[in-house]
Amino acid sequence: MDTPKYIFGTKLPTSLDSGKDCTLSKFTDDAKLGGVADTPDGCAAVQRDLDRLEKWADRNLMQFNKGKCEVLHLGRNNPMHQYMMGADWLESSFAEKDRGGGGSVLVDTKLNMSQQCALVAKKANGILGYLRILLPES
């Protein structure tokens, strides 16, 4: 599955949900488009929905920050199809931070949690170091 990520400063309307082939997840300042792209038809469906999003933005006098739009290719036999947004090719990413209900999770192409665990451990060690400064041993 390929999951392009878009970041911009407005909410997407629910009217974008009709007629699309892929899953569109909408947040306050972030949206993710995901679809199964293991066949040429699947890749075409993702590209079609990217084109629809681009046309919607044009009609509403908005622009995607294409520098922040990336594709996360998931799966073993992924064809690693390249996608375009307008006239621009989208970059591939090896990992993306996914904001959920209770925080954020780092998702990588292998769906491996090691990077997530390393980030959490680094943050915890930083907090412990700060506490040692604030609460010295007596």
C-alpha positions as CSV (number, residue, x, y, z in Angstrom):
1,M,0.0,0.0,0.0
2,D,1.3,3.5,-0.8
3,T,0.4,6.3,1.6
4,P,1.0,9.8,0.4
5,K,1.0,12.4,3.1
6,Y,-0.3,16.0,2.6
7,I,0.1,18.8,5.0
8,F,-1.8,22.1,4.7
9,G,-3.7,24.5,6.9
10,T,-7.3,23.7,6.4
11,K,-9.9,21.0,6.9
12,L,-10.9,19.0,3.8
13,P,-14.6,18.9,3.1
14,T,-16.5,15.6,3.3
15,S,-17.5,16.1,-0.4
16,L,-14.0,14.7,-1.3
17,D,-15.0,11.3,0.0
18,S,-17.5,10.7,-2.8
19,G,-16.2,8.9,-5.9
20,K,-12.7,8.2,-4.7
21,D,-11.0,4.8,-4.9
22,C,-8.7,5.1,-1.9
23,T,-9.0,5.9,1.8
24,L,-8.7,9.6,2.7
25,S,-8.0,10.2,6.4
26,K,-8.5,13.9,7.3
27,F,-7.2,15.7,10.3
28,T,-7.1,19.4,11.2
29,D,-3.9,20.3,9.3
30,D,-3.1,16.9,7.8
31,A,-4.6,14.4,5.4
32,K,-3.4,11.0,4.3
33,L,-4.5,9.2,1.1
34,G,-3.9,5.4,1.1
35,G,-4.7,2.7,-1.2
36,V,-3.7,-0.8,-2.3
37,A,-1.3,-0.3,-5.1
38,D,0.0,-3.8,-5.9
39,T,-1.3,-3.8,-9.5
40,P,-1.2,-1.3,-12.3
41,D,-5.0,-0.7,-11.7
42,G,-4.3,0.0,-8.0
43,C,-1.5,2.4,-8.8
44,A,-3.8,4.2,-11.3
45,A,-6.5,4.5,-8.6
46,V,-4.1,6.2,-6.2
47,Q,-2.9,8.6,-9.0
48,R,-6.6,9.3,-9.9
49,D,-7.4,10.3,-6.4
50,L,-4.2,12.5,-6.2
51,D,-5.4,14.2,-9.3
52,R,-8.9,14.8,-7.8
53,L,-7.3,16.3,-4.7
54,E,-5.1,18.6,-6.8
55,K,-8.2,19.7,-8.8
56,W,-10.2,20.3,-5.6
57,A,-7.3,22.5,-4.3
58,D,-7.2,24.5,-7.6
59,R,-11.0,25.1,-7.6
60,N,-10.7,26.4,-4.0
61,L,-7.7,28.6,-4.7
62,M,-5.5,26.5,-2.4
63,Q,-2.2,24.8,-2.9
64,F,-0.7,21.7,-1.3
65,N,2.8,22.2,0.2
66,K,4.2,19.7,-2.3
67,G,7.6,19.8,-0.5
68,K,5.9,18.0,2.4
69,C,3.9,15.6,0.3
70,E,5.5,12.1,0.4
71,V,4.8,8.5,-0.5
72,L,5.3,5.7,2.0
73,H,5.5,2.4,0.2
74,L,4.4,-0.6,2.3
75,G,4.6,-4.3,1.6
76,R,7.1,-6.8,0.4
77,N,6.2,-6.9,-3.3
78,N,5.4,-3.3,-3.7
79,P,6.1,-2.0,-7.2
80,M,7.4,1.3,-5.7
81,H,5.3,3.3,-8.3
82,Q,6.1,7.0,-8.5
83,Y,3.2,9.4,-8.2
84,M,2.7,12.9,-9.3
85,M,0.8,15.8,-7.8
86,G,0.1,18.2,-10.6
87,A,3.4,18.5,-12.6
88,D,5.6,17.5,-9.6
89,W,6.9,14.0,-8.7
90,L,6.3,13.1,-5.1
91,E,9.3,12.0,-3.0
92,S,9.4,8.6,-1.3
93,S,9.8,8.3,2.4
94,F,11.1,5.5,4.6
95,A,9.1,6.5,7.7
96,E,6.3,8.8,8.6
97,K,5.0,10.0,11.9
98,D,1.3,9.2,12.1
99,R,-0.7,11.2,14.6
100,G,-3.5,9.2,16.2
101,G,-5.9,9.9,18.9
102,G,-3.5,9.7,21.8
103,G,-0.2,10.8,20.3
104,S,2.0,9.9,17.4
105,V,3.5,6.7,16.1
106,L,6.4,6.3,13.7
107,V,5.5,4.0,10.8
108,D,8.2,2.8,8.5
109,T,8.2,0.8,5.3
110,K,8.7,-2.5,7.1
111,L,6.1,-1.8,9.8
112,N,8.9,-2.2,12.3
113,M,8.6,-0.7,15.8
114,S,12.3,-0.4,16.4
115,Q,12.5,3.3,15.4
116,Q,9.5,4.1,17.5
117,C,11.0,2.3,20.5
118,A,14.3,4.2,20.1
119,L,12.5,7.6,19.9
120,V,10.5,6.8,23.0
121,A,13.6,5.6,24.9
122,K,15.5,8.8,23.9
123,K,12.6,11.0,25.1
124,A,12.4,9.1,28.4
125,N,16.1,9.3,29.0
126,G,15.9,13.1,28.4
127,I,13.2,13.4,31.0
128,L,15.1,11.3,33.5
129,G,18.2,13.5,32.9
130,Y,16.2,16.6,33.5
131,L,14.7,15.1,36.7
132,R,18.2,14.3,38.0
133,I,19.1,18.0,37.6
134,L,15.9,19.2,39.3
135,L,16.0,16.6,42.1
136,P,19.6,16.0,43.1
137,E,20.4,13.2,45.6
138,S,20.6,14.5,49.1
